[in-house]
Amino acid sequence: MKKYLQLIGLFWSTAIAAELEYRLNFIIAGLSSLANLVGSLFGLFLFYRTGYQFQGWSWAEALVVLGIFTLLQGVSATFLVPNLNRIVEQVEQGTLDFVLLKPISSQFWLSTRTLSPWGFPDLIFGAIIILYAGFQLNLSFQSYLLGLIPILFGVIILYSLWFMLGATSIWFVKIYNVTEVLRGLLEAGRYPMVAYPAIYRFFFTFIIPVAFLTTIPAQVMLNKGQLIGVAGSGVLAIALLFISIWFWKFALRFYTSASS
């Protein structure tokens, strides 16, 4: 474990040093994130401007969901996109061979090799929205801590799904569109699940578990969540993580290296 933590520190320090050579990109990323956030707030405002509200969700409570969604967008842009989207390139260009020869877990290397600081603005904006909405709702420090648990489960769920999609590139090399479809479906998480018809709520809970990424963590933070929801998030996260590990090992059986 100590060796892997040292490797993460080395990976991320060199990645940040390399990316910060183009500091103007950070400003552009910040402006882009701000524009996306304004668009999301405007979309939510359109629902609430006439006094309408999602069933059981006030304006401030819906902001918590949007804040968690923005936070997860930051996690994706910082850690998942720069790593997991490159799996396709590694397979297509044959550079996956060099990863498999390294004396560490190939899944660990592919998942943590780099990061992008351009996702930091979303992390900051998401935290600000959550704190602002929490101030309006008088949330306690304990509520924030409890909400972190299902948020962590949500990150694991998101990572596992994304990694398994990336692993399918061993059979289907060009799957960029598939990952974009996943990102598009996850956009539904910017609103509470009650905003959607029943059939969509079923789909976003049991087929594509978007509800476990934003709505359930928000419910826990707002003291509206049930223990079964948190337990379900934990079970799903652990199950998907182990499935992703197994699926990667299974996929490698079919990998034909560039040198063979």
C-alpha positions as CSV (number, residue, x, y, z in Angstrom):
1,M,0.0,0.0,0.0
2,K,2.8,2.4,0.9
3,K,4.4,1.8,-2.5
4,Y,1.2,2.6,-4.3
5,L,0.6,5.8,-2.4
6,Q,4.1,6.9,-3.2
7,L,3.5,6.2,-6.9
8,I,0.3,8.2,-6.8
9,G,2.2,11.1,-5.3
10,L,4.8,10.8,-8.0
11,F,2.3,10.5,-10.8
12,W,0.1,13.4,-9.8
13,S,3.0,15.8,-8.9
14,T,4.6,15.3,-12.4
15,A,1.2,15.6,-14.1
16,I,0.4,18.9,-12.4
17,A,3.8,20.2,-13.1
18,A,3.4,19.4,-16.8
19,E,-0.1,20.8,-17.1
20,L,0.7,24.1,-15.3
21,E,3.1,24.9,-18.1
22,Y,-0.1,26.0,-19.9
23,R,-1.7,28.2,-17.2
24,L,-4.0,30.0,-19.6
25,N,-5.8,26.7,-19.9
26,F,-6.8,26.9,-16.2
27,I,-8.4,30.2,-16.8
28,I,-10.3,28.9,-19.8
29,A,-11.4,25.8,-17.9
30,G,-12.6,28.0,-15.0
31,L,-14.6,30.2,-17.3
32,S,-16.0,27.1,-19.0
33,S,-17.0,25.5,-15.7
34,L,-18.6,28.8,-14.6
35,A,-20.6,29.0,-17.8
36,N,-21.8,25.4,-17.4
37,L,-22.8,26.2,-13.8
38,V,-24.7,29.3,-14.7
39,G,-26.6,27.2,-17.3
40,S,-27.4,24.6,-14.8
41,L,-28.6,27.2,-12.2
42,F,-30.7,28.9,-14.9
43,G,-32.3,25.5,-15.8
44,L,-33.2,24.8,-12.2
45,F,-34.4,28.4,-11.8
46,L,-36.9,27.9,-14.6
47,F,-38.6,25.2,-12.6
48,Y,-38.8,27.2,-9.3
49,R,-39.4,30.8,-10.6
50,T,-43.2,30.4,-10.5
51,G,-43.4,28.8,-7.1
52,Y,-43.3,25.3,-8.4
53,Q,-41.0,22.8,-6.7
54,F,-40.0,19.2,-7.1
55,Q,-42.1,17.1,-4.8
56,G,-40.4,17.2,-1.3
57,W,-37.5,19.3,-2.6
58,S,-37.2,23.0,-1.9
59,W,-35.0,25.4,-3.9
60,A,-32.0,25.1,-1.5
61,E,-32.4,21.3,-1.3
62,A,-32.3,21.0,-5.1
63,L,-29.2,23.1,-5.0
64,V,-27.5,20.5,-2.9
65,V,-28.2,17.9,-5.6
66,L,-26.8,20.3,-8.2
67,G,-23.7,20.9,-6.1
68,I,-23.0,17.2,-5.7
69,F,-23.5,16.8,-9.5
70,T,-21.0,19.6,-10.1
71,L,-18.6,18.0,-7.6
72,L,-18.8,14.7,-9.4
73,Q,-18.2,16.5,-12.7
74,G,-15.0,17.8,-11.2
75,V,-14.0,14.4,-10.1
76,S,-14.6,13.0,-13.6
77,A,-12.7,15.8,-15.3
78,T,-9.8,15.6,-12.9
79,F,-9.3,11.9,-12.4
80,L,-11.4,9.8,-14.7
81,V,-11.4,11.4,-18.1
82,P,-7.6,11.9,-18.4
83,N,-7.0,8.3,-17.4
84,L,-9.9,6.1,-18.4
85,N,-10.4,7.7,-21.8
86,R,-6.8,6.9,-22.7
87,I,-7.4,3.1,-22.3
88,V,-8.8,3.2,-25.8
89,E,-5.7,4.9,-27.1
90,Q,-3.4,2.5,-25.3
91,V,-5.2,-0.5,-26.9
92,E,-5.4,1.2,-30.4
93,Q,-1.7,2.2,-30.4
94,G,-0.3,-0.9,-28.8
95,T,1.2,1.0,-25.8
96,L,-0.8,-1.1,-23.4
97,D,2.0,-3.6,-23.8
98,F,4.3,-1.4,-21.8
99,V,1.7,-1.0,-19.0
100,L,1.3,-4.8,-18.7
101,L,5.0,-5.3,-18.4
102,K,5.3,-2.9,-15.4
103,P,5.6,-4.6,-11.9
104,I,2.4,-3.0,-10.6
105,S,-1.3,-3.6,-11.2
106,S,-2.2,-2.5,-14.7
107,Q,-5.6,-1.4,-13.6
108,F,-4.0,0.8,-10.9
109,W,-1.6,2.3,-13.4
110,L,-4.3,3.0,-16.0
111,S,-6.6,4.5,-13.4
112,T,-4.2,6.8,-11.6
113,R,-1.3,7.6,-14.0
114,T,-2.3,11.2,-14.4
115,L,-4.8,13.9,-13.5
116,S,-6.0,17.1,-15.0
117,P,-6.1,20.3,-12.9
118,W,-8.7,21.7,-15.3
119,G,-11.3,19.8,-13.3
120,F,-10.5,21.8,-10.1
121,P,-12.9,24.7,-10.9
122,D,-15.9,22.2,-10.9
123,L,-14.7,20.8,-7.6
124,I,-14.5,24.3,-6.1
125,F,-17.8,25.4,-7.5
126,G,-19.6,22.2,-6.4
127,A,-18.3,22.6,-2.9
128,I,-19.4,26.3,-2.8
129,I,-22.9,25.5,-3.9
130,I,-23.2,22.7,-1.3
131,L,-21.9,25.0,1.4
132,Y,-24.2,27.9,0.3
133,A,-27.3,25.6,0.2
134,G,-26.3,24.0,3.5
135,F,-26.0,27.5,5.1
136,Q,-29.6,28.3,3.9
137,L,-30.8,25.0,5.3
138,N,-28.8,25.3,8.6
139,L,-27.0,22.0,8.0
140,S,-24.7,20.8,10.7
141,F,-21.1,19.7,10.2
142,Q,-22.2,16.2,11.0
143,S,-24.6,16.3,8.0
144,Y,-21.8,17.2,5.7
145,L,-19.7,14.3,7.0
146,L,-22.5,11.8,6.6
147,G,-23.1,13.0,3.1
148,L,-19.5,12.3,2.2
149,I,-20.0,8.6,2.7
150,P,-22.5,8.1,-0.2
151,I,-20.6,10.6,-2.3
152,L,-17.6,8.4,-2.0
153,F,-19.7,5.4,-3.0
154,G,-21.0,7.4,-5.9
155,V,-17.4,8.1,-7.1
156,I,-16.6,4.4,-6.9
157,I,-19.7,3.5,-8.9
158,L,-18.9,6.1,-11.5
159,Y,-15.3,4.9,-11.8
160,S,-16.3,1.2,-12.1
161,L,-18.8,1.8,-14.8
162,W,-16.4,4.0,-16.7
163,F,-13.5,1.6,-16.4
164,M,-15.5,-1.4,-17.6
165,L,-16.6,0.6,-20.6
166,G,-13.0,1.5,-21.3
167,A,-12.0,-2.2,-21.0
168,T,-14.4,-3.2,-23.8
169,S,-12.0,-1.4,-26.2
170,I,-10.0,-4.7,-26.2
171,W,-12.9,-6.1,-28.3
172,F,-14.3,-2.8,-29.8
173,V,-11.4,-0.5,-30.3
174,K,-13.2,2.8,-31.0
175,I,-15.7,3.2,-28.2
176,Y,-15.4,7.0,-27.6
177,N,-19.1,7.4,-28.4
178,V,-20.1,4.9,-25.8
179,T,-18.3,6.8,-23.0
180,E,-20.0,10.0,-24.3
181,V,-23.4,8.3,-24.1
182,L,-22.6,7.4,-20.5
183,R,-21.6,11.0,-19.7
184,G,-24.8,12.2,-21.3
185,L,-27.0,9.8,-19.2
186,L,-25.2,11.0,-16.1
187,E,-26.4,14.6,-16.9
188,A,-29.8,13.4,-15.5
189,G,-28.2,13.6,-12.0
190,R,-28.2,17.4,-11.9
191,Y,-31.9,17.2,-10.7
192,P,-33.5,15.2,-7.9
193,M,-35.0,11.9,-9.3
194,V,-38.5,13.0,-8.4
195,A,-38.2,15.5,-11.3
196,Y,-38.6,12.6,-13.8
197,P,-41.5,10.3,-14.6
198,A,-41.7,6.9,-12.8
199,I,-40.3,4.9,-15.7
200,Y,-37.2,7.2,-15.9
201,R,-36.7,7.0,-12.1
202,F,-36.6,3.2,-12.5
203,F,-34.1,3.4,-15.3
204,F,-31.8,5.9,-13.5
205,T,-31.9,3.8,-10.3
206,F,-31.7,0.2,-11.4
207,I,-30.3,0.3,-15.0
208,I,-27.9,3.3,-14.9
209,P,-27.6,4.1,-11.2
210,V,-27.6,7.9,-11.5
211,A,-29.7,8.2,-8.4
212,F,-26.9,6.7,-6.3
213,L,-24.5,9.4,-7.6
214,T,-26.4,12.6,-6.6
215,T,-29.9,12.2,-5.2
216,I,-29.2,9.6,-2.5
217,P,-26.1,11.5,-1.2
218,A,-28.2,14.7,-1.1
219,Q,-30.9,12.9,0.9
220,V,-28.4,11.7,3.4
221,M,-26.8,15.1,3.8
222,L,-30.3,16.6,4.2
223,N,-31.2,14.0,6.8
224,K,-33.9,12.7,4.4
225,G,-32.2,9.5,3.4
226,Q,-33.0,6.1,4.6
227,L,-30.4,3.6,5.8
228,I,-31.3,1.2,3.1
229,G,-30.3,3.8,0.5
230,V,-26.9,4.2,2.0
231,A,-26.4,0.5,2.4
232,G,-27.6,0.0,-1.2
233,S,-25.0,2.5,-2.4
234,G,-22.2,0.8,-0.5
235,V,-23.2,-2.7,-1.7
236,L,-23.5,-1.5,-5.3
237,A,-20.1,0.4,-5.1
238,I,-18.2,-2.6,-3.7
239,A,-19.9,-5.0,-6.1
240,L,-19.1,-2.9,-9.2
241,L,-15.5,-2.3,-8.1
242,F,-14.9,-6.1,-7.8
243,I,-16.7,-6.7,-11.0
244,S,-14.5,-4.1,-12.8
245,I,-11.4,-5.9,-11.4
246,W,-12.6,-9.2,-12.6
247,F,-13.8,-7.8,-15.9
248,W,-10.4,-6.3,-16.6
249,K,-8.6,-9.6,-16.0
250,F,-11.1,-11.4,-18.2
251,A,-10.7,-8.8,-21.0
252,L,-6.9,-9.2,-20.9
253,R,-7.3,-12.8,-21.9
254,F,-8.5,-11.6,-25.3
255,Y,-5.8,-8.8,-25.7
256,T,-3.5,-9.3,-28.6
257,S,-0.4,-7.3,-28.0
258,A,1.2,-5.1,-30.6
259,S,4.4,-7.2,-30.6
260,S,2.7,-10.6,-31.0
